[in-house]
C-alpha cells in the first residue's frame, strides 16, 4: 500500500467519522454525549497526526529522494513475494 493510498484512506475514515458525529448530533443521553466527546477528541488527534505525518513524510522524501525510492522498491518486493506465495 502506498503512502498516498494510506493517506487517502485515513482521510476517508476521518470524513466518515465526522459524518457519523453529525448524524448523531440529535441523540440525547449521557453515554451518547460521552462517546461523542471521546470520538471528537480522537478525531481531532487523528486529523492533527495525519497532517503532521504528511508534512514529515514530504520533508523526508524531499531530503532523501533515493532513500524513499529504495524503501518503496523494497516494500513492493516484499509485498510481491507475499502475494506470490498463494
PDB file of N, CA, C and O in Angstrom, chain B, residues numbered from 101:
ATOM      1  N   UNK B 101       0.850  -1.172   0.000  1.00  0.00           N
ATOM      2  CA  UNK B 101       0.000   0.000   0.000  1.00  0.00           C
ATOM      3  C   UNK B 101       0.895   1.234   0.000  1.00  0.00           C
ATOM      4  O   UNK B 101       1.804   1.334   0.824  1.00  0.00           O
ATOM      5  N   UNK B 102       0.659   2.154  -0.891  1.00  0.00           N
ATOM      6  CA  UNK B 102       1.471   3.348  -0.961  1.00  0.00           C
ATOM      7  C   UNK B 102       1.065   4.329   0.125  1.00  0.00           C
ATOM      8  O   UNK B 102      -0.044   4.281   0.656  1.00  0.00           O
ATOM      9  N   UNK B 103       1.993   5.215   0.435  1.00  0.00           N
ATOM     10  CA  UNK B 103       1.700   6.232   1.450  1.00  0.00           C
ATOM     11  C   UNK B 103       0.548   7.117   1.000  1.00  0.00           C
ATOM     12  O   UNK B 103      -0.261   7.565   1.812  1.00  0.00           O
ATOM     13  N   UNK B 104       0.484   7.362  -0.297  1.00  0.00           N
ATOM     14  CA  UNK B 104      -0.593   8.191  -0.839  1.00  0.00           C
ATOM     15  C   UNK B 104      -1.952   7.524  -0.609  1.00  0.00           C
ATOM     16  O   UNK B 104      -2.914   8.179  -0.209  1.00  0.00           O
ATOM     17  N   UNK B 105      -2.018   6.216  -0.865  1.00  0.00           N
ATOM     18  CA  UNK B 105      -3.274   5.494  -0.664  1.00  0.00           C
ATOM     19  C   UNK B 105      -3.623   5.445   0.821  1.00  0.00           C
ATOM     20  O   UNK B 105      -4.786   5.603   1.192  1.00  0.00           O
ATOM     21  N   UNK B 106      -2.635   5.231   1.658  1.00  0.00           N
ATOM     22  CA  UNK B 106      -2.869   5.205   3.098  1.00  0.00           C
ATOM     23  C   UNK B 106      -3.405   6.554   3.578  1.00  0.00           C
ATOM     24  O   UNK B 106      -4.329   6.610   4.388  1.00  0.00           O
ATOM     25  N   UNK B 107      -2.825   7.625   3.077  1.00  0.00           N
ATOM     26  CA  UNK B 107      -3.297   8.964   3.443  1.00  0.00           C
ATOM     27  C   UNK B 107      -4.730   9.166   2.981  1.00  0.00           C
ATOM     28  O   UNK B 107      -5.548   9.707   3.725  1.00  0.00           O
ATOM     29  N   UNK B 108      -5.046   8.739   1.758  1.00  0.00           N
ATOM     30  CA  UNK B 108      -6.419   8.852   1.244  1.00  0.00           C
ATOM     31  C   UNK B 108      -7.385   8.066   2.104  1.00  0.00           C
ATOM     32  O   UNK B 108      -8.470   8.546   2.432  1.00  0.00           O
ATOM     33  N   UNK B 109      -6.989   6.850   2.471  1.00  0.00           N
ATOM     34  CA  UNK B 109      -7.847   6.002   3.300  1.00  0.00           C
ATOM     35  C   UNK B 109      -8.080   6.622   4.676  1.00  0.00           C
ATOM     36  O   UNK B 109      -9.202   6.612   5.182  1.00  0.00           O
ATOM     37  N   UNK B 110      -7.025   7.158   5.278  1.00  0.00           N
ATOM     38  CA  UNK B 110      -7.170   7.788   6.592  1.00  0.00           C
ATOM     39  C   UNK B 110      -8.057   9.019   6.511  1.00  0.00           C
ATOM     40  O   UNK B 110      -8.848   9.277   7.417  1.00  0.00           O
ATOM     41  N   UNK B 111      -7.930   9.772   5.441  1.00  0.00           N
ATOM     42  CA  UNK B 111      -8.791  10.943   5.271  1.00  0.00           C
ATOM     43  C   UNK B 111     -10.242  10.513   5.114  1.00  0.00           C
ATOM     44  O   UNK B 111     -11.149  11.177   5.616  1.00  0.00           O
ATOM     45  N   UNK B 112     -10.460   9.401   4.417  1.00  0.00           N
ATOM     46  CA  UNK B 112     -11.822   8.887   4.257  1.00  0.00           C
ATOM     47  C   UNK B 112     -12.399   8.482   5.612  1.00  0.00           C
ATOM     48  O   UNK B 112     -13.573   8.731   5.887  1.00  0.00           O
ATOM     49  N   UNK B 113     -11.584   7.864   6.452  1.00  0.00           N
ATOM     50  CA  UNK B 113     -12.036   7.473   7.791  1.00  0.00           C
ATOM     51  C   UNK B 113     -12.385   8.710   8.610  1.00  0.00           C
ATOM     52  O   UNK B 113     -13.399   8.728   9.307  1.00  0.00           O
ATOM     53  N   UNK B 114     -11.554   9.737   8.528  1.00  0.00           N
ATOM     54  CA  UNK B 114     -11.821  10.977   9.255  1.00  0.00           C
ATOM     55  C   UNK B 114     -13.130  11.592   8.769  1.00  0.00           C
ATOM     56  O   UNK B 114     -13.951  12.028   9.577  1.00  0.00           O
ATOM     57  N   UNK B 115     -13.323  11.628   7.465  1.00  0.00           N
ATOM     58  CA  UNK B 115     -14.555  12.186   6.902  1.00  0.00           C
ATOM     59  C   UNK B 115     -15.770  11.381   7.344  1.00  0.00           C
ATOM     60  O   UNK B 115     -16.794  11.955   7.716  1.00  0.00           O
ATOM     61  N   UNK B 116     -15.663  10.057   7.304  1.00  0.00           N
ATOM     62  CA  UNK B 116     -16.772   9.208   7.746  1.00  0.00           C
ATOM     63  C   UNK B 116     -17.084   9.420   9.222  1.00  0.00           C
ATOM     64  O   UNK B 116     -18.250   9.455   9.615  1.00  0.00           O
ATOM     65  N   UNK B 117     -16.051   9.562  10.033  1.00  0.00           N
ATOM     66  CA  UNK B 117     -16.264   9.797  11.461  1.00  0.00           C
ATOM     67  C   UNK B 117     -16.940  11.147  11.689  1.00  0.00           C
ATOM     68  O   UNK B 117     -17.816  11.271  12.545  1.00  0.00           O
ATOM     69  N   UNK B 118     -16.532  12.153  10.925  1.00  0.00           N
ATOM     70  CA  UNK B 118     -17.186  13.464  11.036  1.00  0.00           C
ATOM     71  C   UNK B 118     -18.662  13.358  10.678  1.00  0.00           C
ATOM     72  O   UNK B 118     -19.515  13.921  11.363  1.00  0.00           O
ATOM     73  N   UNK B 119     -18.961  12.629   9.593  1.00  0.00           N
ATOM     74  CA  UNK B 119     -20.351  12.441   9.180  1.00  0.00           C
ATOM     75  C   UNK B 119     -21.157  11.710  10.250  1.00  0.00           C
ATOM     76  O   UNK B 119     -22.310  12.053  10.512  1.00  0.00           O
ATOM     77  N   UNK B 120     -20.544  10.705  10.863  1.00  0.00           N
ATOM     78  CA  UNK B 120     -21.211   9.959  11.924  1.00  0.00           C
ATOM     79  C   UNK B 120     -21.505  10.860  13.128  1.00  0.00           C
ATOM     80  O   UNK B 120     -22.585  10.791  13.716  1.00  0.00           O
ATOM     81  N   UNK B 121     -20.551  11.690  13.478  1.00  0.00           N
ATOM     82  CA  UNK B 121     -20.772  12.611  14.596  1.00  0.00           C
ATOM     83  C   UNK B 121     -21.897  13.592  14.278  1.00  0.00           C
ATOM     84  O   UNK B 121     -22.709  13.907  15.148  1.00  0.00           O
ATOM     85  N   UNK B 122     -21.949  14.065  13.061  1.00  0.00           N
ATOM     86  CA  UNK B 122     -23.028  14.972  12.669  1.00  0.00           C
ATOM     87  C   UNK B 122     -24.376  14.265  12.702  1.00  0.00           C
ATOM     88  O   UNK B 122     -25.377  14.840  13.132  1.00  0.00           O
ATOM     89  N   UNK B 123     -24.398  13.012  12.247  1.00  0.00           N
ATOM     90  CA  UNK B 123     -25.650  12.259  12.202  1.00  0.00           C
ATOM     91  C   UNK B 123     -26.193  11.959  13.591  1.00  0.00           C
ATOM     92  O   UNK B 123     -27.405  11.843  13.770  1.00  0.00           O
ATOM     93  N   UNK B 124     -25.311  11.834  14.574  1.00  0.00           N
ATOM     94  CA  UNK B 124     -25.750  11.516  15.935  1.00  0.00           C
ATOM     95  C   UNK B 124     -25.860  12.756  16.804  1.00  0.00           C
ATOM     96  O   UNK B 124     -26.030  12.648  18.018  1.00  0.00           O
ATOM     97  N   UNK B 125     -25.764  13.924  16.202  1.00  0.00           N
ATOM     98  CA  UNK B 125     -25.799  15.176  16.978  1.00  0.00           C
ATOM     99  C   UNK B 125     -27.108  15.323  17.761  1.00  0.00           C
ATOM    100  O   UNK B 125     -27.108  15.901  18.847  1.00  0.00           O
ATOM    101  N   UNK B 126     -28.213  14.813  17.231  1.00  0.00           N
ATOM    102  CA  UNK B 126     -29.504  14.944  17.901  1.00  0.00           C
ATOM    103  C   UNK B 126     -29.742  13.902  18.979  1.00  0.00           C
ATOM    104  O   UNK B 126     -30.737  13.984  19.700  1.00  0.00           O
ATOM    105  N   UNK B 127     -28.863  12.936  19.104  1.00  0.00           N
ATOM    106  CA  UNK B 127     -29.030  11.881  20.097  1.00  0.00           C
ATOM    107  C   UNK B 127     -28.803  12.451  21.502  1.00  0.00           C
ATOM    108  O   UNK B 127     -27.893  13.251  21.718  1.00  0.00           O
ATOM    109  N   UNK B 128     -29.624  12.038  22.427  1.00  0.00           N
ATOM    110  CA  UNK B 128     -29.502  12.520  23.799  1.00  0.00           C
ATOM    111  C   UNK B 128     -29.031  11.384  24.698  1.00  0.00           C
ATOM    112  O   UNK B 128     -29.052  10.214  24.314  1.00  0.00           O
ATOM    113  N   UNK B 129     -28.626  11.738  25.850  1.00  0.00           N
ATOM    114  CA  UNK B 129     -28.198  10.744  26.828  1.00  0.00           C
ATOM    115  C   UNK B 129     -26.748  10.947  27.203  1.00  0.00           C
ATOM    116  O   UNK B 129     -25.923  11.357  26.387  1.00  0.00           O
ATOM    117  N   UNK B 130     -26.459  10.652  28.453  1.00  0.00           N
ATOM    118  CA  UNK B 130     -25.113  10.864  28.977  1.00  0.00           C
ATOM    119  C   UNK B 130     -24.082   9.974  28.285  1.00  0.00           C
ATOM    120  O   UNK B 130     -22.985  10.430  27.964  1.00  0.00           O
ATOM    121  N   UNK B 131     -24.429   8.706  28.052  1.00  0.00           N
ATOM    122  CA  UNK B 131     -23.492   7.783  27.404  1.00  0.00           C
ATOM    123  C   UNK B 131     -23.181   8.221  25.983  1.00  0.00           C
ATOM    124  O   UNK B 131     -22.033   8.157  25.542  1.00  0.00           O
ATOM    125  N   UNK B 132     -24.207   8.668  25.267  1.00  0.00           N
ATOM    126  CA  UNK B 132     -24.007   9.116  23.890  1.00  0.00           C
ATOM    127  C   UNK B 132     -23.126  10.359  23.867  1.00  0.00           C
ATOM    128  O   UNK B 132     -22.228  10.470  23.032  1.00  0.00           O
ATOM    129  N   UNK B 133     -23.377  11.284  24.772  1.00  0.00           N
ATOM    130  CA  UNK B 133     -22.582  12.512  24.827  1.00  0.00           C
ATOM    131  C   UNK B 133     -21.125  12.223  25.161  1.00  0.00           C
ATOM    132  O   UNK B 133     -20.221  12.827  24.582  1.00  0.00           O
ATOM    133  N   UNK B 134     -20.896  11.300  26.094  1.00  0.00           N
ATOM    134  CA  UNK B 134     -19.518  10.927  26.442  1.00  0.00           C
ATOM    135  C   UNK B 134     -18.828  10.257  25.259  1.00  0.00           C
ATOM    136  O   UNK B 134     -17.667  10.544  24.967  1.00  0.00           O
ATOM    137  N   UNK B 135     -19.540   9.372  24.584  1.00  0.00           N
ATOM    138  CA  UNK B 135     -18.973   8.690  23.419  1.00  0.00           C
ATOM    139  C   UNK B 135     -18.657   9.690  22.309  1.00  0.00           C
ATOM    140  O   UNK B 135     -17.615   9.603  21.660  1.00  0.00           O
ATOM    141  N   UNK B 136     -19.568  10.640  22.101  1.00  0.00           N
ATOM    142  CA  UNK B 136     -19.333  11.673  21.082  1.00  0.00           C
ATOM    143  C   UNK B 136     -18.107  12.521  21.439  1.00  0.00           C
ATOM    144  O   UNK B 136     -17.305  12.857  20.568  1.00  0.00           O
ATOM    145  N   UNK B 137     -17.968  12.858  22.704  1.00  0.00           N
ATOM    146  CA  UNK B 137     -16.838  13.678  23.152  1.00  0.00           C
ATOM    147  C   UNK B 137     -15.524  12.933  22.920  1.00  0.00           C
ATOM    148  O   UNK B 137     -14.551  13.513  22.438  1.00  0.00           O
ATOM    149  N   UNK B 138     -15.504  11.644  23.268  1.00  0.00           N
ATOM    150  CA  UNK B 138     -14.289  10.845  23.042  1.00  0.00           C
ATOM    151  C   UNK B 138     -13.999  10.721  21.551  1.00  0.00           C
ATOM    152  O   UNK B 138     -12.848  10.818  21.127  1.00  0.00           O
ATOM    153  N   UNK B 139     -15.045  10.505  20.760  1.00  0.00           N
ATOM    154  CA  UNK B 139     -14.862  10.373  19.313  1.00  0.00           C
ATOM    155  C   UNK B 139     -14.350  11.671  18.708  1.00  0.00           C
ATOM    156  O   UNK B 139     -13.475  11.647  17.842  1.00  0.00           O
ATOM    157  N   UNK B 140     -14.882  12.796  19.149  1.00  0.00           N
ATOM    158  CA  UNK B 140     -14.418  14.085  18.634  1.00  0.00           C
ATOM    159  C   UNK B 140     -12.961  14.335  19.001  1.00  0.00           C
ATOM    160  O   UNK B 140     -12.183  14.831  18.186  1.00  0.00           O
ATOM    161  N   UNK B 141     -12.600  13.988  20.229  1.00  0.00           N
ATOM    162  CA  UNK B 141     -11.208  14.159  20.656  1.00  0.00           C
ATOM    163  C   UNK B 141     -10.277  13.269  19.830  1.00  0.00           C
ATOM    164  O   UNK B 141      -9.227  13.720  19.372  1.00  0.00           O
ATOM    165  N   UNK B 142     -10.661  12.013  19.644  1.00  0.00           N
ATOM    166  CA  UNK B 142      -9.858  11.095  18.836  1.00  0.00           C
ATOM    167  C   UNK B 142      -9.763  11.571  17.398  1.00  0.00           C
ATOM    168  O   UNK B 142      -8.707  11.476  16.773  1.00  0.00           O
ATOM    169  N   UNK B 143     -10.860  12.079  16.877  1.00  0.00           N
ATOM    170  CA  UNK B 143     -10.882  12.581  15.512  1.00  0.00           C
ATOM    171  C   UNK B 143      -9.944  13.772  15.356  1.00  0.00           C
ATOM    172  O   UNK B 143      -9.214  13.864  14.369  1.00  0.00           O
ATOM    173  N   UNK B 144      -9.960  14.673  16.312  1.00  0.00           N
ATOM    174  CA  UNK B 144      -9.060  15.829  16.259  1.00  0.00           C
ATOM    175  C   UNK B 144      -7.600  15.398  16.331  1.00  0.00           C
ATOM    176  O   UNK B 144      -6.754  15.925  15.609  1.00  0.00           O
ATOM    177  N   UNK B 145      -7.309  14.435  17.207  1.00  0.00           N
ATOM    178  CA  UNK B 145      -5.936  13.926  17.306  1.00  0.00           C
ATOM    179  C   UNK B 145      -5.520  13.233  16.016  1.00  0.00           C
ATOM    180  O   UNK B 145      -4.392  13.412  15.556  1.00  0.00           O
ATOM    181  N   UNK B 146      -6.410  12.447  15.431  1.00  0.00           N
ATOM    182  CA  UNK B 146      -6.095  11.746  14.184  1.00  0.00           C
ATOM    183  C   UNK B 146      -5.855  12.746  13.058  1.00  0.00           C
ATOM    184  O   UNK B 146      -4.931  12.585  12.261  1.00  0.00           O
ATOM    185  N   UNK B 147      -6.681  13.766  12.999  1.00  0.00           N
ATOM    186  CA  UNK B 147      -6.529  14.783  11.958  1.00  0.00           C
ATOM    187  C   UNK B 147      -5.172  15.486  12.101  1.00  0.00           C
ATOM    188  O   UNK B 147      -4.472  15.695  11.110  1.00  0.00           O
ATOM    189  N   UNK B 148      -4.809  15.845  13.322  1.00  0.00           N
ATOM    190  CA  UNK B 148      -3.527  16.515  13.565  1.00  0.00           C
ATOM    191  C   UNK B 148      -2.356  15.591  13.246  1.00  0.00           C
ATOM    192  O   UNK B 148      -1.368  16.018  12.648  1.00  0.00           O
ATOM    193  N   UNK B 149      -2.467  14.334  13.642  1.00  0.00           N
ATOM    194  CA  UNK B 149      -1.404  13.362  13.363  1.00  0.00           C
ATOM    195  C   UNK B 149      -1.245  13.128  11.875  1.00  0.00           C
ATOM    196  O   UNK B 149      -0.128  13.028  11.368  1.00  0.00           O
ATOM    197  N   UNK B 150      -2.354  13.042  11.184  1.00  0.00           N
ATOM    198  CA  UNK B 150      -2.319  12.831   9.736  1.00  0.00           C
ATOM    199  C   UNK B 150      -1.649  14.007   9.040  1.00  0.00           C
ATOM    200  O   UNK B 150      -0.836  13.819   8.135  1.00  0.00           O
ATOM    201  N   UNK B 151      -1.983  15.197   9.455  1.00  0.00           N
ATOM    202  CA  UNK B 151      -1.380  16.379   8.854  1.00  0.00           C
ATOM    203  C   UNK B 151       0.116  16.423   9.167  1.00  0.00           C
ATOM    204  O   UNK B 151       0.925  16.727   8.291  1.00  0.00           O
ATOM    205  N   UNK B 152       0.480  16.122  10.404  1.00  0.00           N
ATOM    206  CA  UNK B 152       1.880  16.125  10.808  1.00  0.00           C
ATOM    207  C   UNK B 152       2.673  15.047  10.068  1.00  0.00           C
ATOM    208  O   UNK B 152       3.791  15.292   9.614  1.00  0.00           O
ATOM    209  N   UNK B 153       2.091  13.861   9.951  1.00  0.00           N
ATOM    210  CA  UNK B 153       2.775  12.772   9.256  1.00  0.00           C
ATOM    211  C   UNK B 153       2.984  13.114   7.788  1.00  0.00           C
ATOM    212  O   UNK B 153       4.041  12.829   7.225  1.00  0.00           O
ATOM    213  N   UNK B 154       1.991  13.718   7.173  1.00  0.00           N
ATOM    214  CA  UNK B 154       2.119  14.112   5.778  1.00  0.00           C
ATOM    215  C   UNK B 154       3.223  15.129   5.582  1.00  0.00           C
ATOM    216  O   UNK B 154       3.991  15.042   4.624  1.00  0.00           O
ATOM    217  N   UNK B 155       3.307  16.088   6.481  1.00  0.00           N
ATOM    218  CA  UNK B 155       4.342  17.117   6.400  1.00  0.00           C
ATOM    219  C   UNK B 155       5.725  16.499   6.585  1.00  0.00           C
ATOM    220  O   UNK B 155       6.650  16.802   5.831  1.00  0.00           O
ATOM    221  N   UNK B 156       5.865  15.635   7.585  1.00  0.00           N
ATOM    222  CA  UNK B 156       7.154  14.992   7.840  1.00  0.00           C
ATOM    223  C   UNK B 156       7.571  14.095   6.687  1.00  0.00           C
ATOM    224  O   UNK B 156       8.736  14.082   6.291  1.00  0.00           O
ATOM    225  N   UNK B 157       6.625  13.351   6.154  1.00  0.00           N
ATOM    226  CA  UNK B 157       6.928  12.470   5.036  1.00  0.00           C
ATOM    227  C   UNK B 157       7.385  13.269   3.831  1.00  0.00           C
ATOM    228  O   UNK B 157       8.342  12.898   3.151  1.00  0.00           O
ATOM    229  N   UNK B 158       6.702  14.356   3.575  1.00  0.00           N
ATOM    230  CA  UNK B 158       7.068  15.232   2.461  1.00  0.00           C
ATOM    231  C   UNK B 158       8.497  15.733   2.618  1.00  0.00           C
ATOM    232  O   UNK B 158       9.276  15.702   1.666  1.00  0.00           O
ATOM    233  N   UNK B 159       8.841  16.191   3.810  1.00  0.00           N
ATOM    234  CA  UNK B 159      10.187  16.697   4.075  1.00  0.00           C
ATOM    235  C   UNK B 159      11.234  15.602   3.909  1.00  0.00           C
ATOM    236  O   UNK B 159      12.287  15.836   3.317  1.00  0.00           O
ATOM    237  N   UNK B 160      10.951  14.404   4.429  1.00  0.00           N
ATOM    238  CA  UNK B 160      11.904  13.298   4.326  1.00  0.00           C
ATOM    239  C   UNK B 160      12.153  12.900   2.880  1.00  0.00           C
ATOM    240  O   UNK B 160      13.294  12.665   2.479  1.00  0.00           O
ATOM    241  N   UNK B 161      11.085  12.824   2.102  1.00  0.00           N
ATOM    242  CA  UNK B 161      11.233  12.430   0.701  1.00  0.00           C
ATOM    243  C   UNK B 161      12.014  13.486  -0.067  1.00  0.00           C
ATOM    244  O   UNK B 161      12.847  13.152  -0.910  1.00  0.00           O
ATOM    245  N   UNK B 162      11.754  14.752   0.215  1.00  0.00           N
ATOM    246  CA  UNK B 162      12.482  15.825  -0.475  1.00  0.00           C
ATOM    247  C   UNK B 162      13.966  15.832  -0.092  1.00  0.00           C
ATOM    248  O   UNK B 162      14.819  16.134  -0.926  1.00  0.00           O
ATOM    249  N   UNK B 163      14.270  15.507   1.147  1.00  0.00           N
ATOM    250  CA  UNK B 163      15.657  15.498   1.604  1.00  0.00           C
ATOM    251  C   UNK B 163      16.393  14.240   1.148  1.00  0.00           C
ATOM    252  O   UNK B 163      17.599  14.286   0.908  1.00  0.00           O
ATOM    253  N   UNK B 164      15.692  13.130   1.027  1.00  0.00           N
ATOM    254  CA  UNK B 164      16.317  11.842   0.691  1.00  0.00           C
ATOM    255  C   UNK B 164      15.528  11.113  -0.385  1.00  0.00           C
ATOM    256  O   UNK B 164      14.940  10.068  -0.109  1.00  0.00           O
ATOM    257  N   UNK B 165      15.499  11.639  -1.606  1.00  0.00           N
ATOM    258  CA  UNK B 165      14.668  11.007  -2.631  1.00  0.00           C
ATOM    259  C   UNK B 165      15.106   9.587  -2.977  1.00  0.00           C
ATOM    260  O   UNK B 165      14.258   8.730  -3.229  1.00  0.00           O
ATOM    261  N   UNK B 166      16.403   9.322  -2.996  1.00  0.00           N
ATOM    262  CA  UNK B 166      16.862   7.976  -3.364  1.00  0.00           C
ATOM    263  C   UNK B 166      16.544   6.966  -2.275  1.00  0.00           C
ATOM    264  O   UNK B 166      16.244   5.808  -2.566  1.00  0.00           O
ATOM    265  N   UNK B 167      16.607   7.391  -1.045  1.00  0.00           N
ATOM    266  CA  UNK B 167      16.235   6.508   0.062  1.00  0.00           C
ATOM    267  C   UNK B 167      14.753   6.162  -0.031  1.00  0.00           C
ATOM    268  O   UNK B 167      14.357   5.014   0.172  1.00  0.00           O
ATOM    269  N   UNK B 168      13.941   7.169  -0.342  1.00  0.00           N
ATOM    270  CA  UNK B 168      12.497   6.941  -0.476  1.00  0.00           C
ATOM    271  C   UNK B 168      12.206   5.956  -1.598  1.00  0.00           C
ATOM    272  O   UNK B 168      11.340   5.092  -1.465  1.00  0.00           O
ATOM    273  N   UNK B 169      12.930   6.088  -2.700  1.00  0.00           N
ATOM    274  CA  UNK B 169      12.750   5.158  -3.826  1.00  0.00           C
ATOM    275  C   UNK B 169      13.158   3.749  -3.410  1.00  0.00           C
ATOM    276  O   UNK B 169      12.476   2.780  -3.745  1.00  0.00           O
ATOM    277  N   UNK B 170      14.266   3.631  -2.683  1.00  0.00           N
ATOM    278  CA  UNK B 170      14.729   2.325  -2.220  1.00  0.00           C
ATOM    279  C   UNK B 170      13.738   1.671  -1.265  1.00  0.00           C
ATOM    280  O   UNK B 170      13.479   0.472  -1.366  1.00  0.00           O
ATOM    281  N   UNK B 171      13.187   2.445  -0.347  1.00  0.00           N
ATOM    282  CA  UNK B 171      12.209   1.909   0.600  1.00  0.00           C
ATOM    283  C   UNK B 171      10.956   1.458  -0.142  1.00  0.00           C
ATOM    284  O   UNK B 171      10.414   0.390   0.144  1.00  0.00           O
ATOM    285  N   UNK B 172      10.496   2.265  -1.091  1.00  0.00           N
ATOM    286  CA  UNK B 172       9.305   1.892  -1.867  1.00  0.00           C
ATOM    287  C   UNK B 172       9.561   0.622  -2.675  1.00  0.00           C
ATOM    288  O   UNK B 172       8.693  -0.248  -2.753  1.00  0.00           O
ATOM    289  N   UNK B 173      10.733   0.512  -3.269  1.00  0.00           N
ATOM    290  CA  UNK B 173      11.056  -0.682  -4.046  1.00  0.00           C
ATOM    291  C   UNK B 173      11.136  -1.911  -3.143  1.00  0.00           C
ATOM    292  O   UNK B 173      10.661  -2.986  -3.511  1.00  0.00           O
ATOM    293  N   UNK B 174      11.736  -1.755  -1.963  1.00  0.00           N
ATOM    294  CA  UNK B 174      11.822  -2.868  -1.020  1.00  0.00           C
ATOM    295  C   UNK B 174      10.449  -3.313  -0.542  1.00  0.00           C
ATOM    296  O   UNK B 174      10.176  -4.509  -0.445  1.00  0.00           O
ATOM    297  N   UNK B 175       9.590  -2.354  -0.243  1.00  0.00           N
ATOM    298  CA  UNK B 175       8.234  -2.687   0.190  1.00  0.00           C
ATOM    299  C   UNK B 175       7.470  -3.390  -0.925  1.00  0.00           C
ATOM    300  O   UNK B 175       6.727  -4.339  -0.672  1.00  0.00           O
ATOM    301  N   UNK B 176       7.651  -2.929  -2.148  1.00  0.00           N
ATOM    302  CA  UNK B 176       6.985  -3.564  -3.289  1.00  0.00           C
ATOM    303  C   UNK B 176       7.494  -4.991  -3.474  1.00  0.00           C
ATOM    304  O   UNK B 176       6.714  -5.893  -3.779  1.00  0.00           O
ATOM    305  N   UNK B 177       8.794  -5.199  -3.292  1.00  0.00           N
ATOM    306  CA  UNK B 177       9.368  -6.540  -3.426  1.00  0.00           C
ATOM    307  C   UNK B 177       8.795  -7.485  -2.365  1.00  0.00           C
ATOM    308  O   UNK B 177       8.392  -8.605  -2.679  1.00  0.00           O
ATOM    309  N   UNK B 178       8.761  -7.032  -1.114  1.00  0.00           N
ATOM    310  CA  UNK B 178       8.213  -7.859  -0.031  1.00  0.00           C
ATOM    311  C   UNK B 178       6.740  -8.171  -0.286  1.00  0.00           C
ATOM    312  O   UNK B 178       6.298  -9.307  -0.119  1.00  0.00           O
ATOM    313  N   UNK B 179       5.993  -7.157  -0.690  1.00  0.00           N
ATOM    314  CA  UNK B 179       4.569  -7.357  -0.986  1.00  0.00           C
ATOM    315  C   UNK B 179       4.398  -8.346  -2.140  1.00  0.00           C
ATOM    316  O   UNK B 179       3.528  -9.216  -2.093  1.00  0.00           O
ATOM    317  N   UNK B 180       5.218  -8.213  -3.161  1.00  0.00           N
ATOM    318  CA  UNK B 180       5.147  -9.134  -4.306  1.00  0.00           C
ATOM    319  C   UNK B 180       5.448 -10.572  -3.890  1.00  0.00           C
ATOM    320  O   UNK B 180       4.786 -11.507  -4.341  1.00  0.00           O
ATOM    321  N   UNK B 181       6.437 -10.741  -3.036  1.00  0.00           N
ATOM    322  CA  UNK B 181       6.783 -12.093  -2.551  1.00  0.00           C
ATOM    323  C   UNK B 181       5.629 -12.667  -1.732  1.00  0.00           C
ATOM    324  O   UNK B 181       5.254 -13.826  -1.906  1.00  0.00           O
ATOM    325  N   UNK B 182       5.073 -11.853  -0.844  1.00  0.00           N
ATOM    326  CA  UNK B 182       3.959 -12.331  -0.015  1.00  0.00           C
ATOM    327  C   UNK B 182       2.731 -12.679  -0.840  1.00  0.00           C
ATOM    328  O   UNK B 182       2.082 -13.694  -0.588  1.00  0.00           O
ATOM    329  N   UNK B 183       2.410 -11.853  -1.819  1.00  0.00           N
ATOM    330  CA  UNK B 183       1.258 -12.136  -2.665  1.00  0.00           C
ATOM    331  C   UNK B 183       1.514 -13.316  -3.600  1.00  0.00           C
ATOM    332  O   UNK B 183       0.580 -14.024  -3.978  1.00  0.00           O
ATOM    333  N   UNK B 184       2.753 -13.525  -3.966  1.00  0.00           N
ATOM    334  CA  UNK B 184       3.090 -14.636  -4.851  1.00  0.00           C
ATOM    335  C   UNK B 184       3.096 -15.981  -4.169  1.00  0.00           C
ATOM    336  O   UNK B 184       3.169 -17.001  -4.854  1.00  0.00           O
ATOM    337  N   UNK B 185       3.023 -16.034  -2.871  1.00  0.00           N
ATOM    338  CA  UNK B 185       3.051 -17.294  -2.117  1.00  0.00           C
ATOM    339  C   UNK B 185       1.777 -18.096  -2.235  1.00  0.00           C
ATOM    340  O   UNK B 185       1.780 -19.289  -1.932  1.00  0.00           O
ATOM    341  N   UNK B 186       0.697 -17.491  -2.659  1.00  0.00           N
ATOM    342  CA  UNK B 186      -0.586 -18.180  -2.727  1.00  0.00           C
ATOM    343  C   UNK B 186      -0.462 -19.315  -3.627  1.00  0.00           C
ATOM    344  O   UNK B 186      -1.431 -20.045  -3.837  1.00  0.00           O
TER     345      UNK B 186
END
